[in-house]
Amino acid sequence: MSTTPATTPGSAESAPQEMKREFTLWSAFSLAFVFVSPIVAMYGIFGLGLELIGPGFWWGWVVTLIGQLTVAITLGVLASRWPIAGGVYQWSRRLVGPRYGWFAGWAYTWALVIALASVSYAGGVFVALLFGLDAQSPLVLSIIAVAMLVITTIINIAGRTAVKIVATACIVAEVVGSLGVAVYLLLFGREQDPSFLLEGLRAEPGTPFMMTPFVMLVAFAGWSFLGFESASSIAEEVKDPKRAVPRAIVFSLLGVGLVILFTSFAIILAIPNLPDVLAASDGDPIITILSLHLPPAVVNTVLALFVVAFIASLVGIQAAASRLIWANAREDELPASGWLKRLRGEAGLPSNAILVTGVVSVALILLLQNEHINTLLVAFTTVGFYAAFTFPVLGLAIARIRGTWKPEERLFMGAFGRHIAWVALLWLILEITNVLWPRESADLWLVNFAPLLGSALIGVLGLIVYRLSPVGSGRKPISGGLDARTEYVATVES
């Protein structure tokens, strides 16, 4: 297998910027699996859903998994045509144009960076419980989150071998901490019948449709199935990427989804009395439930596995975010592109881009210090990812309407993959509306409108950064020879 080095467009003197293909299909799958992580995806919002909706919030995962599968298949189609680092950004700029792609990359970058902050803060709860700290103090959780981000930044800069080791450790943690615990609870800790999962779904008479439990639980569940597209972020480091990357995208989402449904099903049925569990919870009801059925030493072991899973998820998210920033910088489309696109060592690691993602995520945690920080981070992350997904999915619709989508090769899942894109676009529009919909009491206007205001702020900031970038300021031609008709610029020979 050989690749033609991808050079920086618009600069003949630029040295080739090429990463080594050291990852396999399993590596791409494990990175995406670790990014989403059933432990992180489920336990991060389990308490929130159980408290606000009840056991019936389990069905939100079922609906969301089906909807997100349509998105994963659509992105798999695009990955099979353009397996390039920067996925969402690269697909968008080739489908519609460089300006459209630039803002897609901007939205996706922020979704990833905010996800880093959100996951580290959620993981702080389990670290605090493991070491006997105050798991309900925003200050304590913020300090832990910053420490976790420092650790994951060091791991990513250390190299791909370290990333592979952490990914493997995460999968072991998932098998024991999720599947192992679930099997045990179903066999020895079951307290409820399956009908218990219907509690909380009934809406009170006169409840507005957008405030009904079912609609709300789908909004919450959106946080759990994000990051499956991260397999595309390392496409230029994967062998046989046109085949491996699309499969990694879809299989990782399916794998995570099935583990979440099974594990959460077992944990919910192990609840003896819901009001008592919620009243006794110290930061997270899952630990309270496990403590009712497992010895303290086993509970602490499970907590340690949770921490491993959260750290591994952070490693995967940061790997994806850094590759996206590097891909943008390689096209000279960011301020300080020369520094950001620099690769370190023989392995060709984007160390500068990795460092930037860590610093920005730490800054976000320090800036959002208030009692609603977790709710805000969950909402920001969810709407950010859904907006980022919309760029390439909408871009595919635009390209098909324009008649510029004319691939000659057979792409992932053939005709089915092409047609499911319309369903994916409808799903994304509905979910973005659902997540942004204000639901808190009138006095909590910040929590109500923060996702919308945050999205607007990132959009305005994007316009400013775009004007300061080489393409926005006119120092570099915007086209770069790339549009919807341009084929994959780096030839891949299998």
MARKOL-271440 format. One record per residue (C-alpha): residue in one letter; x, y, z. Coordinates in steps of 0.05 Angstrom, whole numbers, always signed. Last residue first. Layout:
BEGIN
@aa=A; c1=X; c2=Y; c3=Z;
...
***
This chain:
BEGIN
@aa=S; c1=-95; c2=-21; c3=-36;
@aa=E; c1=-75; c2=+43; c3=-71;
@aa=V; c1=-100; c2=+108; c3=-41;
@aa=T; c1=-92; c2=+170; c3=-83;
@aa=A; c1=-93; c2=+233; c3=-41;
@aa=V; c1=-135; c2=+288; c3=-73;
@aa=Y; c1=-201; c2=+250; c3=-71;
@aa=E; c1=-240; c2=+275; c3=-132;
@aa=T; c1=-259; c2=+347; c3=-144;
@aa=R; c1=-329; c2=+360; c3=-170;
@aa=A; c1=-357; c2=+386; c3=-105;
@aa=D; c1=-301; c2=+437; c3=-98;
@aa=L; c1=-226; c2=+438; c3=-84;
@aa=G; c1=-173; c2=+473; c3=-126;
@aa=G; c1=-151; c2=+515; c3=-67;
@aa=S; c1=-216; c2=+552; c3=-75;
@aa=I; c1=-205; c2=+605; c3=-22;
@aa=P; c1=-142; c2=+635; c3=-51;
@aa=K; c1=-93; c2=+651; c3=+6;
@aa=R; c1=-76; c2=+719; c3=+35;
@aa=G; c1=-148; c2=+740; c3=+22;
@aa=S; c1=-164; c2=+755; c3=+95;
@aa=G; c1=-214; c2=+698; c3=+99;
@aa=V; c1=-168; c2=+647; c3=+67;
@aa=P; c1=-107; c2=+664; c3=+110;
@aa=S; c1=-149; c2=+667; c3=+174;
@aa=L; c1=-167; c2=+733; c3=+207;
@aa=R; c1=-234; c2=+739; c3=+171;
@aa=Y; c1=-249; c2=+666; c3=+188;
@aa=V; c1=-232; c2=+679; c3=+260;
@aa=I; c1=-283; c2=+736; c3=+263;
@aa=L; c1=-337; c2=+696; c3=+228;
@aa=G; c1=-324; c2=+636; c3=+273;
@aa=L; c1=-331; c2=+680; c3=+335;
@aa=V; c1=-399; c2=+701; c3=+310;
@aa=G; c1=-419; c2=+628; c3=+300;
@aa=I; c1=-390; c2=+607; c3=+367;
@aa=L; c1=-430; c2=+662; c3=+401;
@aa=A; c1=-494; c2=+641; c3=+364;
@aa=S; c1=-485; c2=+569; c3=+386;
@aa=G; c1=-473; c2=+592; c3=+458;
@aa=L; c1=-535; c2=+635; c3=+457;
@aa=L; c1=-577; c2=+576; c3=+432;
@aa=P; c1=-546; c2=+527; c3=+482;
@aa=A; c1=-551; c2=+579; c3=+538;
@aa=F; c1=-625; c2=+594; c3=+526;
@aa=N; c1=-659; c2=+554; c3=+579;
@aa=V; c1=-600; c2=+545; c3=+626;
@aa=L; c1=-589; c2=+620; c3=+628;
@aa=W; c1=-663; c2=+635; c3=+632;
@aa=L; c1=-669; c2=+597; c3=+697;
@aa=D; c1=-722; c2=+643; c3=+725;
@aa=A; c1=-772; c2=+620; c3=+672;
@aa=S; c1=-770; c2=+547; c3=+694;
@aa=E; c1=-730; c2=+499; c3=+651;
@aa=R; c1=-754; c2=+472; c3=+584;
@aa=P; c1=-726; c2=+517; c3=+528;
@aa=W; c1=-722; c2=+478; c3=+461;
@aa=L; c1=-650; c2=+476; c3=+436;
@aa=V; c1=-645; c2=+400; c3=+444;
@aa=N; c1=-711; c2=+386; c3=+408;
@aa=T; c1=-697; c2=+434; c3=+351;
@aa=I; c1=-629; c2=+402; c3=+340;
@aa=E; c1=-663; c2=+334; c3=+344;
@aa=L; c1=-715; c2=+349; c3=+291;
@aa=I; c1=-665; c2=+378; c3=+242;
@aa=L; c1=-618; c2=+319; c3=+253;
@aa=W; c1=-673; c2=+267; c3=+241;
@aa=L; c1=-696; c2=+301; c3=+176;
@aa=L; c1=-624; c2=+300; c3=+149;
@aa=A; c1=-615; c2=+227; c3=+169;
@aa=V; c1=-679; c2=+207; c3=+133;
@aa=W; c1=-653; c2=+241; c3=+70;
@aa=A; c1=-586; c2=+206; c3=+77;
@aa=I; c1=-621; c2=+138; c3=+79;
@aa=H; c1=-627; c2=+142; c3=+3;
@aa=R; c1=-552; c2=+142; c3=-13;
@aa=G; c1=-534; c2=+87; c3=+36;
@aa=F; c1=-590; c2=+43; c3=+10;
@aa=A; c1=-564; c2=+52; c3=-61;
@aa=G; c1=-496; c2=+22; c3=-44;
@aa=M; c1=-480; c2=+4; c3=+28;
@aa=F; c1=-413; c2=+42; c3=+26;
@aa=L; c1=-396; c2=+68; c3=-43;
@aa=R; c1=-392; c2=+36; c3=-111;
@aa=E; c1=-344; c2=+76; c3=-154;
@aa=E; c1=-363; c2=+129; c3=-206;
@aa=P; c1=-387; c2=+180; c3=-156;
@aa=K; c1=-433; c2=+232; c3=-186;
@aa=W; c1=-453; c2=+283; c3=-134;
@aa=T; c1=-450; c2=+348; c3=-173;
@aa=G; c1=-522; c2=+346; c3=-197;
@aa=R; c1=-541; c2=+409; c3=-160;
@aa=I; c1=-596; c2=+372; c3=-122;
@aa=R; c1=-547; c2=+316; c3=-105;
@aa=A; c1=-494; c2=+365; c3=-82;
@aa=I; c1=-545; c2=+401; c3=-38;
@aa=A; c1=-568; c2=+336; c3=-6;
@aa=L; c1=-496; c2=+315; c3=+7;
@aa=G; c1=-482; c2=+383; c3=+38;
@aa=L; c1=-542; c2=+374; c3=+84;
@aa=V; c1=-510; c2=+310; c3=+110;
@aa=P; c1=-441; c2=+342; c3=+111;
@aa=F; c1=-463; c2=+403; c3=+151;
@aa=T; c1=-516; c2=+369; c3=+193;
@aa=F; c1=-466; c2=+326; c3=+231;
@aa=A; c1=-433; c2=+390; c3=+258;
@aa=A; c1=-501; c2=+416; c3=+282;
@aa=Y; c1=-516; c2=+350; c3=+316;
@aa=F; c1=-447; c2=+350; c3=+348;
@aa=G; c1=-454; c2=+421; c3=+375;
@aa=V; c1=-526; c2=+410; c3=+398;
@aa=T; c1=-505; c2=+351; c3=+441;
@aa=T; c1=-440; c2=+381; c3=+469;
@aa=F; c1=-472; c2=+448; c3=+488;
@aa=A; c1=-531; c2=+413; c3=+522;
@aa=V; c1=-485; c2=+365; c3=+562;
@aa=L; c1=-438; c2=+423; c3=+580;
@aa=L; c1=-495; c2=+466; c3=+604;
@aa=T; c1=-526; c2=+412; c3=+647;
@aa=N; c1=-458; c2=+397; c3=+678;
@aa=I; c1=-443; c2=+470; c3=+692;
@aa=H; c1=-510; c2=+485; c3=+725;
@aa=E; c1=-481; c2=+502; c3=+794;
@aa=N; c1=-433; c2=+552; c3=+765;
@aa=Q; c1=-361; c2=+555; c3=+738;
@aa=L; c1=-366; c2=+557; c3=+662;
@aa=L; c1=-302; c2=+597; c3=+650;
@aa=L; c1=-255; c2=+547; c3=+685;
@aa=I; c1=-284; c2=+488; c3=+648;
@aa=L; c1=-279; c2=+524; c3=+582;
@aa=A; c1=-206; c2=+543; c3=+595;
@aa=V; c1=-188; c2=+470; c3=+608;
@aa=S; c1=-219; c2=+451; c3=+542;
@aa=V; c1=-180; c2=+506; c3=+505;
@aa=V; c1=-113; c2=+483; c3=+535;
@aa=G; c1=-124; c2=+410; c3=+518;
@aa=T; c1=-146; c2=+423; c3=+447;
@aa=V; c1=-86; c2=+468; c3=+436;
@aa=L; c1=-36; c2=+416; c3=+460;
@aa=I; c1=-62; c2=+364; c3=+411;
@aa=A; c1=-56; c2=+414; c3=+354;
@aa=N; c1=+17; c2=+426; c3=+373;
@aa=S; c1=+31; c2=+352; c3=+378;
@aa=P; c1=+5; c2=+334; c3=+309;
@aa=L; c1=+44; c2=+268; c3=+309;
@aa=G; c1=+86; c2=+247; c3=+249;
@aa=A; c1=+113; c2=+181; c3=+274;
@aa=E; c1=+184; c2=+201; c3=+255;
@aa=G; c1=+180; c2=+260; c3=+302;
@aa=R; c1=+131; c2=+317; c3=+308;
@aa=L; c1=+83; c2=+344; c3=+256;
@aa=R; c1=+72; c2=+418; c3=+245;
@aa=K; c1=+2; c2=+436; c3=+221;
@aa=L; c1=-13; c2=+481; c3=+281;
@aa=W; c1=+51; c2=+522; c3=+275;
@aa=G; c1=+44; c2=+540; c3=+202;
@aa=S; c1=-31; c2=+547; c3=+210;
@aa=A; c1=-22; c2=+604; c3=+260;
@aa=P; c1=-91; c2=+631; c3=+241;
@aa=L; c1=-131; c2=+576; c3=+208;
@aa=E; c1=-145; c2=+557; c3=+135;
@aa=D; c1=-75; c2=+540; c3=+112;
@aa=E; c1=-101; c2=+474; c3=+83;
@aa=R; c1=-55; c2=+437; c3=+131;
@aa=A; c1=-84; c2=+480; c3=+187;
@aa=N; c1=-154; c2=+453; c3=+175;
@aa=A; c1=-128; c2=+381; c3=+175;
@aa=W; c1=-87; c2=+394; c3=+238;
@aa=I; c1=-148; c2=+422; c3=+274;
@aa=L; c1=-187; c2=+360; c3=+254;
@aa=R; c1=-131; c2=+314; c3=+275;
@aa=S; c1=-128; c2=+348; c3=+343;
@aa=A; c1=-202; c2=+341; c3=+354;
@aa=A; c1=-203; c2=+266; c3=+336;
@aa=A; c1=-144; c2=+250; c3=+382;
@aa=Q; c1=-175; c2=+292; c3=+437;
@aa=I; c1=-240; c2=+254; c3=+433;
@aa=G; c1=-204; c2=+187; c3=+435;
@aa=V; c1=-160; c2=+205; c3=+494;
@aa=L; c1=-221; c2=+233; c3=+531;
@aa=S; c1=-257; c2=+167; c3=+520;
@aa=A; c1=-196; c2=+130; c3=+548;
@aa=I; c1=-197; c2=+174; c3=+610;
@aa=F; c1=-271; c2=+161; c3=+619;
@aa=A; c1=-264; c2=+86; c3=+611;
@aa=V; c1=-207; c2=+83; c3=+661;
@aa=V; c1=-248; c2=+122; c3=+711;
@aa=F; c1=-307; c2=+74; c3=+702;
@aa=L; c1=-260; c2=+15; c3=+714;
@aa=A; c1=-238; c2=+47; c3=+779;
@aa=L; c1=-311; c2=+55; c3=+800;
@aa=V; c1=-322; c2=-19; c3=+784;
@aa=T; c1=-264; c2=-37; c3=+830;
@aa=N; c1=-292; c2=+9; c3=+884;
@aa=V; c1=-360; c2=-26; c3=+878;
@aa=V; c1=-325; c2=-94; c3=+883;
@aa=A; c1=-290; c2=-73; c3=+947;
@aa=P; c1=-355; c2=-46; c3=+976;
@aa=P; c1=-392; c2=-112; c3=+966;
@aa=L; c1=-445; c2=-112; c3=+910;
@aa=H; c1=-521; c2=-110; c3=+908;
@aa=L; c1=-543; c2=-47; c3=+945;
@aa=S; c1=-476; c2=-13; c3=+930;
@aa=L; c1=-490; c2=-21; c3=+855;
@aa=I; c1=-554; c2=+19; c3=+861;
@aa=T; c1=-521; c2=+74; c3=+901;
@aa=I; c1=-463; c2=+75; c3=+852;
@aa=I; c1=-513; c2=+84; c3=+795;
@aa=P; c1=-550; c2=+140; c3=+831;
@aa=D; c1=-493; c2=+190; c3=+820;
@aa=G; c1=-468; c2=+249; c3=+861;
@aa=D; c1=-483; c2=+222; c3=+929;
@aa=S; c1=-549; c2=+185; c3=+916;
@aa=A; c1=-588; c2=+167; c3=+979;
@aa=A; c1=-650; c2=+208; c3=+961;
@aa=L; c1=-650; c2=+182; c3=+889;
@aa=V; c1=-645; c2=+110; c3=+912;
@aa=D; c1=-699; c2=+118; c3=+964;
@aa=P; c1=-747; c2=+150; c3=+913;
@aa=L; c1=-733; c2=+93; c3=+863;
@aa=N; c1=-744; c2=+33; c3=+908;
@aa=P; c1=-712; c2=-34; c3=+893;
@aa=I; c1=-672; c2=-11; c3=+831;
@aa=A; c1=-641; c2=-73; c3=+799;
@aa=L; c1=-688; c2=-69; c3=+739;
@aa=I; c1=-657; c2=-1; c3=+722;
@aa=I; c1=-586; c2=-30; c3=+725;
@aa=A; c1=-602; c2=-89; c3=+679;
@aa=F; c1=-636; c2=-47; c3=+626;
@aa=S; c1=-580; c2=+4; c3=+630;
@aa=T; c1=-530; c2=-51; c3=+614;
@aa=F; c1=-568; c2=-81; c3=+556;
@aa=L; c1=-586; c2=-16; c3=+522;
@aa=I; c1=-517; c2=+14; c3=+532;
@aa=V; c1=-481; c2=-48; c3=+506;
@aa=L; c1=-526; c2=-49; c3=+444;
@aa=G; c1=-514; c2=+24; c3=+430;
@aa=V; c1=-439; c2=+21; c3=+438;
@aa=G; c1=-432; c2=-37; c3=+390;
@aa=L; c1=-480; c2=-6; c3=+339;
@aa=L; c1=-444; c2=+61; c3=+341;
@aa=S; c1=-375; c2=+27; c3=+335;
@aa=F; c1=-400; c2=-17; c3=+278;
@aa=V; c1=-425; c2=+42; c3=+238;
@aa=I; c1=-363; c2=+86; c3=+240;
@aa=A; c1=-314; c2=+28; c3=+238;
@aa=R; c1=-348; c2=+1; c3=+176;
@aa=P; c1=-342; c2=+67; c3=+141;
@aa=V; c1=-268; c2=+72; c3=+161;
@aa=A; c1=-244; c2=+3; c3=+141;
@aa=R; c1=-266; c2=-2; c3=+68;
@aa=K; c1=-243; c2=+65; c3=+41;
@aa=P; c1=-188; c2=+67; c3=+94;
@aa=D; c1=-147; c2=+6; c3=+69;
@aa=K; c1=-96; c2=+17; c3=+124;
@aa=V; c1=-112; c2=+73; c3=+173;
@aa=E; c1=-69; c2=+134; c3=+189;
@aa=E; c1=-100; c2=+179; c3=+135;
@aa=A; c1=-169; c2=+159; c3=+161;
@aa=I; c1=-152; c2=+181; c3=+233;
@aa=S; c1=-209; c2=+231; c3=+239;
@aa=S; c1=-255; c2=+184; c3=+202;
@aa=A; c1=-260; c2=+138; c3=+262;
@aa=S; c1=-286; c2=+199; c3=+300;
@aa=E; c1=-353; c2=+190; c3=+265;
@aa=F; c1=-378; c2=+149; c3=+324;
@aa=G; c1=-368; c2=+210; c3=+367;
@aa=L; c1=-438; c2=+222; c3=+393;
@aa=F; c1=-490; c2=+171; c3=+416;
@aa=S; c1=-500; c2=+185; c3=+490;
@aa=W; c1=-512; c2=+260; c3=+488;
@aa=G; c1=-574; c2=+250; c3=+444;
@aa=A; c1=-607; c2=+212; c3=+501;
@aa=F; c1=-625; c2=+277; c3=+535;
@aa=A; c1=-665; c2=+302; c3=+475;
@aa=V; c1=-699; c2=+235; c3=+465;
@aa=L; c1=-718; c2=+237; c3=+539;
@aa=M; c1=-751; c2=+304; c3=+530;
@aa=V; c1=-795; c2=+282; c3=+473;
@aa=F; c1=-819; c2=+221; c3=+512;
@aa=P; c1=-829; c2=+259; c3=+577;
@aa=T; c1=-876; c2=+311; c3=+545;
@aa=M; c1=-850; c2=+383; c3=+546;
@aa=M; c1=-846; c2=+391; c3=+470;
@aa=F; c1=-918; c2=+366; c3=+464;
@aa=P; c1=-945; c2=+416; c3=+515;
@aa=T; c1=-973; c2=+382; c3=+577;
@aa=G; c1=-1049; c2=+391; c3=+581;
@aa=P; c1=-1062; c2=+325; c3=+616;
@aa=E; c1=-998; c2=+299; c3=+650;
@aa=A; c1=-952; c2=+259; c3=+606;
@aa=R; c1=-943; c2=+184; c3=+617;
@aa=L; c1=-872; c2=+160; c3=+603;
@aa=G; c1=-848; c2=+162; c3=+675;
@aa=E; c1=-857; c2=+88; c3=+689;
@aa=L; c1=-854; c2=+45; c3=+626;
@aa=L; c1=-787; c2=+14; c3=+644;
@aa=F; c1=-819; c2=-18; c3=+706;
@aa=S; c1=-858; c2=-63; c3=+658;
@aa=P; c1=-793; c2=-103; c3=+653;
@aa=D; c1=-806; c2=-130; c3=+723;
@aa=Q; c1=-767; c2=-103; c3=+782;
@aa=E; c1=-716; c2=-124; c3=+835;
@aa=R; c1=-663; c2=-161; c3=+795;
@aa=G; c1=-598; c2=-168; c3=+832;
@aa=F; c1=-575; c2=-240; c3=+823;
@aa=L; c1=-580; c2=-259; c3=+749;
@aa=L; c1=-597; c2=-193; c3=+718;
@aa=L; c1=-550; c2=-156; c3=+764;
@aa=Y; c1=-492; c2=-203; c3=+749;
@aa=V; c1=-502; c2=-199; c3=+674;
@aa=A; c1=-504; c2=-123; c3=+677;
@aa=V; c1=-441; c2=-118; c3=+720;
@aa=G; c1=-402; c2=-161; c3=+672;
@aa=L; c1=-428; c2=-124; c3=+610;
@aa=S; c1=-414; c2=-54; c3=+635;
@aa=G; c1=-354; c2=-53; c3=+682;
@aa=V; c1=-323; c2=-119; c3=+660;
@aa=V; c1=-330; c2=-114; c3=+584;
@aa=E; c1=-326; c2=-38; c3=+585;
@aa=A; c1=-263; c2=-38; c3=+627;
@aa=V; c1=-231; c2=-88; c3=+579;
@aa=I; c1=-251; c2=-42; c3=+521;
@aa=C; c1=-221; c2=+17; c3=+558;
@aa=A; c1=-155; c2=-19; c3=+570;
@aa=T; c1=-150; c2=-34; c3=+495;
@aa=A; c1=-162; c2=+40; c3=+478;
@aa=V; c1=-109; c2=+61; c3=+530;
@aa=I; c1=-58; c2=+14; c3=+499;
@aa=K; c1=-74; c2=+38; c3=+428;
@aa=V; c1=-67; c2=+111; c3=+449;
@aa=A; c1=+1; c2=+96; c3=+481;
@aa=T; c1=+24; c2=+62; c3=+417;
@aa=R; c1=-1; c2=+122; c3=+376;
@aa=G; c1=+45; c2=+172; c3=+410;
@aa=A; c1=+65; c2=+205; c3=+476;
@aa=I; c1=+29; c2=+269; c3=+454;
@aa=N; c1=-38; c2=+233; c3=+462;
@aa=I; c1=-20; c2=+206; c3=+531;
@aa=I; c1=+5; c2=+274; c3=+555;
@aa=T; c1=-60; c2=+307; c3=+532;
@aa=T; c1=-100; c2=+253; c3=+567;
@aa=I; c1=-65; c2=+266; c3=+634;
@aa=V; c1=-73; c2=+342; c3=+630;
@aa=L; c1=-147; c2=+333; c3=+613;
@aa=M; c1=-156; c2=+287; c3=+673;
@aa=A; c1=-125; c2=+339; c3=+719;
@aa=V; c1=-171; c2=+393; c3=+692;
@aa=A; c1=-232; c2=+349; c3=+704;
@aa=I; c1=-209; c2=+335; c3=+776;
@aa=I; c1=-204; c2=+409; c3=+790;
@aa=S; c1=-272; c2=+421; c3=+759;
@aa=L; c1=-304; c2=+365; c3=+799;
@aa=V; c1=-278; c2=+394; c3=+864;
@aa=L; c1=-302; c2=+464; c3=+846;
@aa=P; c1=-370; c2=+441; c3=+822;
@aa=S; c1=-381; c2=+405; c3=+889;
@aa=Q; c1=-429; c2=+346; c3=+885;
@aa=A; c1=-377; c2=+290; c3=+884;
@aa=D; c1=-345; c2=+315; c3=+949;
@aa=L; c1=-284; c2=+270; c3=+954;
@aa=G; c1=-280; c2=+198; c3=+978;
@aa=F; c1=-226; c2=+175; c3=+929;
@aa=L; c1=-271; c2=+132; c3=+885;
@aa=L; c1=-330; c2=+179; c3=+892;
@aa=A; c1=-289; c2=+238; c3=+868;
@aa=V; c1=-261; c2=+199; c3=+809;
@aa=F; c1=-332; c2=+178; c3=+792;
@aa=V; c1=-358; c2=+250; c3=+792;
@aa=G; c1=-297; c2=+275; c3=+754;
@aa=G; c1=-317; c2=+232; c3=+695;
@aa=A; c1=-375; c2=+278; c3=+682;
@aa=Y; c1=-328; c2=+338; c3=+683;
@aa=S; c1=-278; c2=+304; c3=+636;
@aa=V; c1=-335; c2=+284; c3=+589;
@aa=S; c1=-362; c2=+355; c3=+585;
@aa=A; c1=-294; c2=+390; c3=+576;
@aa=L; c1=-272; c2=+342; c3=+521;
@aa=A; c1=-342; c2=+347; c3=+489;
@aa=I; c1=-333; c2=+422; c3=+486;
@aa=V; c1=-269; c2=+411; c3=+446;
@aa=L; c1=-303; c2=+362; c3=+400;
@aa=A; c1=-364; c2=+405; c3=+386;
@aa=W; c1=-319; c2=+465; c3=+378;
@aa=T; c1=-279; c2=+431; c3=+324;
@aa=Y; c1=-342; c2=+406; c3=+290;
@aa=A; c1=-371; c2=+476; c3=+285;
@aa=W; c1=-306; c2=+505; c3=+257;
@aa=G; c1=-297; c2=+447; c3=+209;
@aa=A; c1=-367; c2=+458; c3=+182;
@aa=F; c1=-351; c2=+532; c3=+177;
@aa=W; c1=-290; c2=+518; c3=+134;
@aa=G; c1=-328; c2=+467; c3=+92;
@aa=Y; c1=-381; c2=+518; c3=+72;
@aa=R; c1=-325; c2=+566; c3=+53;
@aa=P; c1=-288; c2=+511; c3=+15;
@aa=G; c1=-347; c2=+488; c3=-27;
@aa=V; c1=-410; c2=+445; c3=-27;
@aa=L; c1=-393; c2=+371; c3=-27;
@aa=R; c1=-317; c2=+376; c3=-25;
@aa=R; c1=-317; c2=+427; c3=+32;
@aa=S; c1=-368; c2=+387; c3=+71;
@aa=W; c1=-331; c2=+321; c3=+65;
@aa=Q; c1=-266; c2=+352; c3=+88;
@aa=Y; c1=-296; c2=+386; c3=+149;
@aa=V; c1=-337; c2=+327; c3=+172;
@aa=G; c1=-278; c2=+279; c3=+162;
@aa=G; c1=-217; c2=+318; c3=+185;
@aa=A; c1=-167; c2=+266; c3=+162;
@aa=I; c1=-187; c2=+239; c3=+94;
@aa=P; c1=-225; c2=+176; c3=+72;
@aa=W; c1=-263; c2=+212; c3=+16;
@aa=R; c1=-309; c2=+164; c3=-22;
@aa=S; c1=-318; c2=+111; c3=+32;
@aa=A; c1=-320; c2=+165; c3=+85;
@aa=L; c1=-379; c2=+199; c3=+50;
@aa=V; c1=-419; c2=+135; c3=+50;
@aa=G; c1=-400; c2=+122; c3=+122;
@aa=L; c1=-425; c2=+191; c3=+140;
@aa=T; c1=-493; c2=+171; c3=+113;
@aa=I; c1=-491; c2=+104; c3=+149;
@aa=A; c1=-474; c2=+139; c3=+215;
@aa=V; c1=-530; c2=+190; c3=+206;
@aa=T; c1=-582; c2=+136; c3=+194;
@aa=L; c1=-554; c2=+99; c3=+255;
@aa=Q; c1=-563; c2=+162; c3=+296;
@aa=G; c1=-639; c2=+158; c3=+288;
@aa=I; c1=-642; c2=+85; c3=+309;
@aa=L; c1=-597; c2=+97; c3=+368;
@aa=T; c1=-638; c2=+158; c3=+389;
@aa=V; c1=-703; c2=+119; c3=+391;
@aa=V; c1=-675; c2=+62; c3=+433;
@aa=W; c1=-635; c2=+109; c3=+479;
@aa=G; c1=-697; c2=+150; c3=+493;
@aa=W; c1=-732; c2=+85; c3=+513;
@aa=W; c1=-689; c2=+80; c3=+575;
@aa=F; c1=-720; c2=+146; c3=+599;
@aa=G; c1=-778; c2=+103; c3=+623;
@aa=P; c1=-743; c2=+90; c3=+689;
@aa=G; c1=-758; c2=+161; c3=+712;
@aa=I; c1=-761; c2=+226; c3=+673;
@aa=L; c1=-722; c2=+281; c3=+710;
@aa=E; c1=-686; c2=+239; c3=+762;
@aa=L; c1=-672; c2=+177; c3=+721;
@aa=G; c1=-651; c2=+218; c3=+660;
@aa=L; c1=-602; c2=+261; c3=+699;
@aa=G; c1=-574; c2=+202; c3=+737;
@aa=F; c1=-561; c2=+162; c3=+674;
@aa=I; c1=-530; c2=+222; c3=+638;
@aa=G; c1=-455; c2=+208; c3=+642;
@aa=Y; c1=-467; c2=+135; c3=+662;
@aa=M; c1=-493; c2=+117; c3=+593;
@aa=A; c1=-447; c2=+150; c3=+543;
@aa=V; c1=-385; c2=+147; c3=+588;
@aa=I; c1=-394; c2=+73; c3=+605;
@aa=P; c1=-416; c2=+57; c3=+534;
@aa=S; c1=-354; c2=+91; c3=+506;
@aa=V; c1=-367; c2=+141; c3=+449;
@aa=F; c1=-293; c2=+158; c3=+439;
@aa=V; c1=-271; c2=+89; c3=+461;
@aa=F; c1=-315; c2=+57; c3=+409;
@aa=A; c1=-290; c2=+107; c3=+356;
@aa=L; c1=-218; c2=+91; c3=+374;
@aa=S; c1=-233; c2=+16; c3=+379;
@aa=F; c1=-264; c2=+16; c3=+309;
@aa=A; c1=-207; c2=+54; c3=+278;
@aa=S; c1=-156; c2=+8; c3=+312;
@aa=W; c1=-195; c2=-54; c3=+292;
@aa=L; c1=-198; c2=-31; c3=+220;
@aa=T; c1=-122; c2=-21; c3=+224;
@aa=F; c1=-78; c2=+36; c3=+247;
@aa=E; c1=-4; c2=+48; c3=+230;
@aa=R; c1=-13; c2=+86; c3=+165;
@aa=K; c1=+40; c2=+140; c3=+177;
@aa=M; c1=+19; c2=+212; c3=+173;
@aa=E; c1=+37; c2=+256; c3=+114;
@aa=Q; c1=+52; c2=+330; c3=+109;
@aa=P; c1=+97; c2=+341; c3=+48;
@aa=A; c1=+141; c2=+402; c3=+55;
@aa=S; c1=+112; c2=+467; c3=+30;
@aa=E; c1=+149; c2=+502; c3=-26;
@aa=A; c1=+92; c2=+494; c3=-75;
@aa=S; c1=+44; c2=+529; c3=-28;
@aa=G; c1=-28; c2=+537; c3=-50;
@aa=P; c1=-51; c2=+471; c3=-22;
@aa=T; c1=-8; c2=+440; c3=+33;
@aa=T; c1=+17; c2=+374; c3=+8;
@aa=A; c1=-17; c2=+308; c3=+15;
@aa=P; c1=+34; c2=+254; c3=+5;
@aa=T; c1=+14; c2=+203; c3=-48;
@aa=T; c1=-1; c2=+139; c3=-12;
@aa=S; c1=+25; c2=+69; c3=-17;
@aa=M; c1=+0; c2=+0; c3=+0;
***
